[in-house]
Amino acid sequence: MFHKKGIIVIEKATVTMEEEELMMIAIESGAEDFQNLEEIYEIVTEPSDFAVVREKLEEAGLEFLEAQVQMVPTTTVELDEKGTEKMERLIERLEDLDDVSNIYHNWEE
C-alpha cells in the first residue's frame, strides 16, 4: 500500500528562479516527478537518488519546507467527519508512544 520515496517540498514564495529552471535542475539530478501545486513545488525521488537531488537543489540556493524519505500511499481513502475524528485521536495516541517514531497513513486530508 506504500512506496518509499524521497519528498522535497519548496515554498514558491522563496524561489527566485523560473519554474522551468527549477524543474530542469530537479529532473537532471535524478528526480522522478515535479509537481507545481498551489503554494509549493513538490519533487519526488527514488530513495537512492534523494541525496543527490537534495544537494543539487541546495547548491542552487533553494530552501526546503520539507525534505525527507518517507512512505507514500499508493491509494488514498476519503473519510467522513466521524472517521476523521477517529483517525486524529488514533494518530495523537500513537504519537504519544515512545516506541513510535513515524506514522504513515493513506487518509486523504
GROMACS elastic network, one bead per residue, 0.5 to 0.9 nm:
[ bonds ]
;  ai    aj funct       b0    kb
    1    72     6  0.84379   500
    1    73     6  0.57927   500
    1    74     6  0.54506   500
    1    75     6  0.68844   500
    1   106     6  0.83326   500
    2    71     6  0.57142   500
    2    72     6  0.52545   500
    2    74     6  0.54393   500
    2    75     6  0.81512   500
    2   104     6  0.88234   500
    2   105     6  0.88855   500
    2   106     6  0.84056   500
    3    70     6  0.82253   500
    3    71     6  0.54654   500
    3    72     6  0.52850   500
    3    73     6  0.64390   500
    3    74     6  0.68569   500
    4    46     6  0.74826   500
    4    47     6  0.67273   500
    4    69     6  0.68202   500
    4    70     6  0.56223   500
    4    72     6  0.61775   500
    4    73     6  0.88956   500
    5    44     6  0.65860   500
    5    45     6  0.57816   500
    5    46     6  0.52058   500
    5    47     6  0.53604   500
    5    48     6  0.89927   500
    5    50     6  0.82077   500
    5    68     6  0.84201   500
    5    69     6  0.54815   500
    5    70     6  0.56098   500
    5    71     6  0.62065   500
    5    72     6  0.65063   500
    6    31     6  0.89714   500
    6    43     6  0.79999   500
    6    44     6  0.55822   500
    6    46     6  0.57979   500
    6    47     6  0.52148   500
    6    48     6  0.84743   500
    6    49     6  0.79200   500
    6    50     6  0.54088   500
    6    51     6  0.87377   500
    6    67     6  0.73696   500
    6    68     6  0.56651   500
    6    70     6  0.61995   500
    6    71     6  0.85579   500
    7    42     6  0.69577   500
    7    43     6  0.58233   500
    7    45     6  0.65200   500
    7    46     6  0.89476   500
    7    50     6  0.79605   500
    7    66     6  0.73602   500
    7    67     6  0.56574   500
    7    68     6  0.56036   500
    7    69     6  0.60391   500
    7    70     6  0.70686   500
    8    41     6  0.81412   500
    8    42     6  0.57849   500
    8    43     6  0.50404   500
    8    44     6  0.65311   500
    8    45     6  0.83077   500
    8    50     6  0.86359   500
    8    53     6  0.89943   500
    8    54     6  0.75762   500
    8    64     6  0.67758   500
    8    65     6  0.77012   500
    8    66     6  0.56058   500
    8    68     6  0.66647   500
    8    69     6  0.86827   500
    9    40     6  0.65707   500
    9    41     6  0.57875   500
    9    43     6  0.64170   500
    9    44     6  0.89059   500
    9    63     6  0.89235   500
    9    64     6  0.57336   500
    9    65     6  0.54129   500
    9    66     6  0.50087   500
    9    67     6  0.63269   500
   10    13     6  0.87139   500
   10    14     6  0.76616   500
   10    15     6  0.78531   500
   10    39     6  0.87518   500
   10    40     6  0.55072   500
   10    41     6  0.51849   500
   10    42     6  0.65550   500
   10    43     6  0.83210   500
   10    62     6  0.76671   500
   10    63     6  0.66156   500
   10    65     6  0.55083   500
   10    66     6  0.72311   500
   10    67     6  0.87705   500
   11    14     6  0.57136   500
   11    15     6  0.71067   500
   11    39     6  0.61890   500
   11    41     6  0.64473   500
   11    42     6  0.89308   500
   11    63     6  0.81045   500
   11    64     6  0.71581   500
   11    65     6  0.65021   500
   12    15     6  0.53606   500
   12    16     6  0.85022   500
   12    36     6  0.89644   500
   12    38     6  0.86330   500
   12    39     6  0.56606   500
   12    40     6  0.50348   500
   12    41     6  0.64899   500
   13    16     6  0.80076   500
   13    39     6  0.75935   500
   13    40     6  0.81892   500
   14    62     6  0.76900   500
   14    63     6  0.73905   500
   15    18     6  0.79876   500
   15    19     6  0.85764   500
   15    22     6  0.86982   500
   15    61     6  0.88714   500
   15    62     6  0.68451   500
   15    63     6  0.83203   500
   16    62     6  0.88865   500
   17    20     6  0.83732   500
   17    21     6  0.65457   500
   17    22     6  0.67326   500
   18    21     6  0.53512   500
   18    22     6  0.64830   500
   18    23     6  0.87328   500
   19    22     6  0.51620   500
   19    23     6  0.60903   500
   19    24     6  0.86213   500
   19    36     6  0.83776   500
   19    41     6  0.88613   500
   20    24     6  0.60971   500
   20    25     6  0.86716   500
   21    24     6  0.51465   500
   21    25     6  0.63265   500
   21    26     6  0.87217   500
   22    25     6  0.52329   500
   22    26     6  0.63149   500
   22    27     6  0.86986   500
   22    57     6  0.81831   500
   22    60     6  0.87896   500
   23    26     6  0.51501   500
   23    27     6  0.60625   500
   23    28     6  0.84001   500
   23    31     6  0.89549   500
   23    34     6  0.64514   500
   23    35     6  0.87827   500
   23    43     6  0.86140   500
   24    27     6  0.51480   500
   24    28     6  0.57529   500
   24    29     6  0.82724   500
   25    28     6  0.53698   500
   25    29     6  0.61205   500
   25    30     6  0.87889   500
   25    31     6  0.87564   500
   25    53     6  0.82469   500
   25    56     6  0.71925   500
   25    57     6  0.70625   500
   25    60     6  0.84195   500
   26    29     6  0.53649   500
   26    30     6  0.65248   500
   26    31     6  0.53098   500
   26    32     6  0.85234   500
   26    33     6  0.85153   500
   26    34     6  0.75650   500
   26    43     6  0.73224   500
   26    53     6  0.61624   500
   26    54     6  0.85214   500
   26    56     6  0.76395   500
   26    57     6  0.70259   500
   27    30     6  0.52460   500
   27    32     6  0.67974   500
   27    33     6  0.74522   500
   27    34     6  0.76816   500
   27    43     6  0.89593   500
   27    53     6  0.83449   500
   28    31     6  0.71680   500
   28    53     6  0.86305   500
   29    49     6  0.80806   500
   29    52     6  0.65784   500
   29    53     6  0.52458   500
   29    54     6  0.88236   500
   29    56     6  0.67889   500
   29    57     6  0.87956   500
   30    45     6  0.70294   500
   30    46     6  0.82884   500
   30    49     6  0.59935   500
   30    50     6  0.80693   500
   30    52     6  0.74789   500
   30    53     6  0.61436   500
   31    34     6  0.73423   500
   31    43     6  0.66873   500
   31    44     6  0.59655   500
   31    46     6  0.73980   500
   31    49     6  0.71772   500
   31    50     6  0.77879   500
   31    53     6  0.64561   500
   32    43     6  0.76037   500
   32    44     6  0.55696   500
   32    46     6  0.68381   500
   32    49     6  0.89857   500
   33    42     6  0.80713   500
   33    43     6  0.57445   500
   33    44     6  0.50079   500
   33    45     6  0.68570   500
   34    41     6  0.71504   500
   34    42     6  0.58693   500
   34    44     6  0.64563   500
   35    40     6  0.83999   500
   35    41     6  0.56646   500
   35    42     6  0.51008   500
   35    43     6  0.64122   500
   35    44     6  0.84415   500
   36    39     6  0.81066   500
   36    40     6  0.65141   500
   36    42     6  0.66674   500
   36    43     6  0.89983   500
   37    40     6  0.53330   500
   37    41     6  0.58526   500
   37    42     6  0.72721   500
   38    41     6  0.82033   500
   40    65     6  0.89585   500
   44    50     6  0.83549   500
   45    48     6  0.79523   500
   45    49     6  0.60414   500
   45    50     6  0.56216   500
   45    53     6  0.77453   500
   45    69     6  0.86477   500
   46    49     6  0.53262   500
   46    50     6  0.62347   500
   46    69     6  0.86223   500
   47    50     6  0.51678   500
   47    51     6  0.80168   500
   47    69     6  0.62508   500
   47    70     6  0.86665   500
   48    51     6  0.73373   500
   48    52     6  0.84499   500
   49    52     6  0.55830   500
   49    53     6  0.62847   500
   49    54     6  0.86459   500
   50    53     6  0.53328   500
   50    54     6  0.60541   500
   50    55     6  0.85829   500
   50    67     6  0.88700   500
   50    68     6  0.80567   500
   50    69     6  0.74201   500
   51    54     6  0.51381   500
   51    55     6  0.60883   500
   51    56     6  0.86809   500
   52    55     6  0.51580   500
   52    56     6  0.62531   500
   52    57     6  0.86844   500
   53    56     6  0.52513   500
   53    57     6  0.62511   500
   53    58     6  0.86126   500
   54    57     6  0.52155   500
   54    58     6  0.61155   500
   54    59     6  0.85938   500
   54    67     6  0.77034   500
   55    58     6  0.50401   500
   55    59     6  0.60807   500
   55    60     6  0.86415   500
   56    59     6  0.50421   500
   56    60     6  0.63740   500
   56    61     6  0.89509   500
   57    60     6  0.50480   500
   57    61     6  0.66961   500
   57    62     6  0.57382   500
   57    63     6  0.81827   500
   58    61     6  0.50941   500
   58    62     6  0.51828   500
   58    63     6  0.68334   500
   58    64     6  0.86202   500
   59    62     6  0.74150   500
   63    66     6  0.89372   500
   64    67     6  0.63128   500
   70   102     6  0.89790   500
   70   104     6  0.82694   500
   71   104     6  0.65397   500
   71   105     6  0.86642   500
   72    75     6  0.89480   500
   72   104     6  0.78063   500
   72   105     6  0.83493   500
   72   106     6  0.79981   500
   73    76     6  0.65396   500
   73   104     6  0.82165   500
   73   105     6  0.71097   500
   73   106     6  0.53826   500
   73   107     6  0.88424   500
   74   106     6  0.79846   500
   75   106     6  0.66175   500
   75   107     6  0.89502   500
   76   105     6  0.84618   500
   76   107     6  0.55983   500
   76   108     6  0.55698   500
   77   106     6  0.60655   500
   77   108     6  0.55441   500
   78    83     6  0.89584   500
   78    84     6  0.88691   500
   78   106     6  0.87940   500
   78   107     6  0.61326   500
   78   108     6  0.51621   500
   78   109     6  0.75843   500
   79    82     6  0.77343   500
   79    83     6  0.52661   500
   79    84     6  0.56847   500
   79    87     6  0.89110   500
   79   107     6  0.70190   500
   79   108     6  0.72854   500
   79   109     6  0.83257   500
   80    83     6  0.52142   500
   80    84     6  0.60596   500
   80    85     6  0.87105   500
   81    84     6  0.50682   500
   81    85     6  0.63137   500
   81    86     6  0.87724   500
   82    85     6  0.52160   500
   82    86     6  0.63789   500
   82    87     6  0.87639   500
   83    86     6  0.51019   500
   83    87     6  0.61797   500
   83    88     6  0.86210   500
   84    87     6  0.51285   500
   84    88     6  0.61446   500
   84    89     6  0.86513   500
   84   107     6  0.85338   500
   84   109     6  0.85757   500
   85    88     6  0.51769   500
   85    89     6  0.62740   500
   85    90     6  0.86437   500
   86    89     6  0.51963   500
   86    90     6  0.61461   500
   86    91     6  0.86341   500
   87    90     6  0.50096   500
   87    91     6  0.60593   500
   87    92     6  0.85066   500
   87   107     6  0.83506   500
   88    91     6  0.51893   500
   88    92     6  0.61341   500
   88    93     6  0.86561   500
   89    92     6  0.51212   500
   89    93     6  0.62290   500
   89    94     6  0.86376   500
   90    93     6  0.51889   500
   90    94     6  0.61641   500
   90    95     6  0.86158   500
   91    94     6  0.50314   500
   91    95     6  0.60656   500
   91    96     6  0.86750   500
   91   103     6  0.74862   500
   92    95     6  0.51626   500
   92    96     6  0.64447   500
   93    96     6  0.52226   500
   93    97     6  0.69088   500
   94    97     6  0.54445   500
   94    98     6  0.87325   500
   94    99     6  0.89745   500
   94   100     6  0.66461   500
   94   103     6  0.77214   500
   95    98     6  0.77647   500
   95   100     6  0.65175   500
   95   101     6  0.77078   500
   95   102     6  0.81128   500
   95   103     6  0.77201   500
   96    99     6  0.89086   500
   96   100     6  0.79555   500
   97   100     6  0.55885   500
   97   101     6  0.85141   500
   98   101     6  0.75555   500
  100   103     6  0.74544   500
  105   108     6  0.86815   500
  106   109     6  0.89630   500
